Amino acid sequence: MDKKRKKLHTISALLLAAVLLFVSACGDPHKGQVQVYDGSAEVWITPAKGVPVSDFKASDFSTLGENKELTYTGSGYTVMKGIDVSYYQQDIDWTKAAASGIEFAFIRCGYRGYTAGALCEDEKFKDNIAGALKAGLKVGVYFFSQAVTADEAAEEAEYTLKLIKGCDVTLPVVFDWERIDSDATARTTQTDGETVTACAAAFCEKIAAAGYKPCVYFYRNTGYYVYDLTKLKDYTFWVSTPGNYPDFYYAHSIWQYSFEGSVPGIAGNTDMDMIFTPVPSASPQPS
């Protein structure tokens, strides 16, 4: 070994020793953390205390049949398949959708404008909820929020309750707050996580007080980086993680698994969802 290579070798050895010494002194840099996919990269997070963890596994899901339909094949849950729709799906033939195997629908009842902030009814809400119920589907609703205060979120909840009064809504009533990344003038652009969490809680409290089951919808990154889930853990989570299985770290009972579903009776792409209900543990047999 020549002197130059020997010197480089010595430096490398010293650097490695320094790294090992640092790790030894500091311990595992990710101790107490878990690795998750946040929608764009694998990252390390510190789990939120007291928030239940998901038990879904990739091996519980398979693509079956000629159409390679994504199916839950595990044993811990019973599953319903459904869709979520709004004005953007235009006219829907709900009889055909139901005949194809769709069992439920989450229907957008209203929204807040993301610039001026006005409350608006979804133009197809009445047609959609009447059609879905007549076709025998279970129905839930969601409100697309752009609230920037808890008072505004409570106002959205009151507005939602007026829209669904007299409707047979048996599935959750959902708070769907999203940033409008495509428009820098959107009123929610500077809203921080503490405020968004307070908005979700205010909406859900009003919905629960009215006798409905409240739910919060979000993407992976909103769940990991925006919401304080410790303050929302008493509510149903509906998580959007399109893919082959629901990989969100925390427990959730509704999964939006595709934005590109094809459903008879609906022109164009449709969001696809599953609702998971735990199978009760078998009761012990008397001896």
BELUR-V149711 format. One record per backbone hydrogen bond with DSSP energy under -1.0 kcal/mol. NH is the residue of the N-H (numbers start at 1). CO is the residue of the C=O. E is the energy in kcal/mol with one decimal. If there is no record, write none. Layout:
nh:NH co:CO e:E
nh:NH co:CO e:E
This chain:
nh:6 co:2 e:-2.6
nh:7 co:3 e:-2.4
nh:8 co:4 e:-2.2
nh:9 co:5 e:-2.5
nh:10 co:6 e:-2.1
nh:11 co:7 e:-2.3
nh:12 co:8 e:-2.5
nh:13 co:9 e:-2.3
nh:14 co:10 e:-2.3
nh:15 co:11 e:-2.5
nh:16 co:12 e:-2.6
nh:17 co:13 e:-2.3
nh:18 co:14 e:-2.2
nh:19 co:15 e:-2.4
nh:20 co:16 e:-2.6
nh:21 co:17 e:-2.4
nh:22 co:18 e:-2.3
nh:23 co:19 e:-2.6
nh:24 co:20 e:-2.4
nh:25 co:21 e:-2.3
nh:26 co:22 e:-2.9
nh:27 co:23 e:-2.5
nh:31 co:28 e:-1.7
nh:33 co:30 e:-2.4
nh:34 co:45 e:-2.5
nh:36 co:43 e:-3.0
nh:38 co:41 e:-2.4
nh:43 co:36 e:-3.2
nh:45 co:34 e:-2.6
nh:51 co:48 e:-1.4
nh:54 co:249 e:-2.6
nh:60 co:57 e:-1.9
nh:61 co:58 e:-1.7
nh:62 co:71 e:-2.6
nh:64 co:69 e:-2.6
nh:68 co:65 e:-1.6
nh:69 co:64 e:-2.4
nh:71 co:62 e:-3.3
nh:73 co:60 e:-3.7
nh:74 co:60 e:-1.0
nh:78 co:277 e:-2.7
nh:80 co:275 e:-1.9
nh:82 co:273 e:-2.7
nh:83 co:104 e:-1.6
nh:84 co:271 e:-1.2
nh:85 co:106 e:-2.4
nh:89 co:86 e:-1.7
nh:90 co:87 e:-2.1
nh:93 co:265 e:-2.6
nh:94 co:92 e:-1.2
nh:97 co:93 e:-1.9
nh:98 co:94 e:-2.6
nh:99 co:95 e:-2.1
nh:100 co:96 e:-1.3
nh:101 co:98 e:-1.6
nh:102 co:97 e:-1.6
nh:103 co:81 e:-3.1
nh:105 co:138 e:-2.1
nh:106 co:83 e:-2.5
nh:107 co:140 e:-2.4
nh:108 co:85 e:-2.5
nh:109 co:142 e:-2.2
nh:111 co:120 e:-2.5
nh:112 co:144 e:-2.0
nh:113 co:118 e:-2.6
nh:120 co:111 e:-2.9
nh:122 co:109 e:-2.3
nh:125 co:122 e:-1.8
nh:128 co:124 e:-3.0
nh:129 co:125 e:-2.9
nh:130 co:126 e:-2.0
nh:131 co:127 e:-2.4
nh:132 co:128 e:-2.7
nh:133 co:129 e:-2.1
nh:134 co:130 e:-2.1
nh:135 co:131 e:-1.7
nh:136 co:133 e:-1.4
nh:137 co:132 e:-2.4
nh:138 co:103 e:-2.1
nh:140 co:105 e:-2.4
nh:141 co:172 e:-1.2
nh:142 co:107 e:-1.8
nh:143 co:174 e:-2.5
nh:144 co:110 e:-2.2
nh:145 co:176 e:-2.5
nh:153 co:149 e:-1.8
nh:154 co:150 e:-2.4
nh:155 co:151 e:-2.0
nh:156 co:152 e:-2.2
nh:157 co:153 e:-2.0
nh:158 co:154 e:-2.2
nh:159 co:155 e:-2.3
nh:160 co:156 e:-2.5
nh:161 co:157 e:-2.5
nh:162 co:158 e:-1.7
nh:163 co:159 e:-1.9
nh:164 co:160 e:-2.0
nh:167 co:164 e:-2.6
nh:169 co:167 e:-1.9
nh:170 co:139 e:-1.1
nh:171 co:139 e:-2.4
nh:173 co:213 e:-2.5
nh:174 co:141 e:-2.7
nh:175 co:215 e:-2.8
nh:176 co:143 e:-2.3
nh:178 co:145 e:-1.0
nh:183 co:180 e:-1.7
nh:186 co:183 e:-1.8
nh:187 co:114 e:-2.5
nh:189 co:186 e:-1.6
nh:191 co:188 e:-1.7
nh:196 co:192 e:-2.3
nh:197 co:193 e:-2.6
nh:198 co:194 e:-1.9
nh:199 co:195 e:-2.2
nh:200 co:196 e:-2.5
nh:201 co:197 e:-2.4
nh:202 co:198 e:-2.3
nh:203 co:199 e:-2.4
nh:204 co:200 e:-2.6
nh:205 co:201 e:-2.5
nh:206 co:202 e:-1.6
nh:207 co:203 e:-2.1
nh:208 co:204 e:-2.8
nh:209 co:205 e:-2.2
nh:210 co:206 e:-1.1
nh:211 co:208 e:-1.7
nh:212 co:207 e:-1.9
nh:215 co:173 e:-1.7
nh:216 co:236 e:-2.6
nh:217 co:175 e:-2.4
nh:218 co:238 e:-2.0
nh:223 co:219 e:-2.2
nh:224 co:220 e:-2.4
nh:225 co:221 e:-2.8
nh:226 co:222 e:-1.5
nh:227 co:222 e:-2.6
nh:229 co:227 e:-1.0
nh:231 co:228 e:-1.9
nh:232 co:229 e:-1.1
nh:235 co:232 e:-2.2
nh:236 co:214 e:-1.7
nh:238 co:216 e:-2.7
nh:239 co:254 e:-2.4
nh:240 co:218 e:-2.4
nh:241 co:256 e:-1.4
nh:243 co:257 e:-1.4
nh:247 co:245 e:-1.1
nh:251 co:52 e:-2.3
nh:253 co:237 e:-1.2
nh:254 co:237 e:-1.5
nh:255 co:274 e:-2.7
nh:256 co:239 e:-2.5
nh:257 co:272 e:-1.5
nh:258 co:272 e:-1.1
nh:261 co:270 e:-2.5
nh:266 co:263 e:-2.0
nh:270 co:261 e:-1.7
nh:272 co:258 e:-2.5
nh:273 co:82 e:-2.7
nh:274 co:255 e:-2.2
nh:275 co:80 e:-2.2
nh:276 co:253 e:-3.0
nh:277 co:78 e:-2.5
nh:279 co:76 e:-2.8
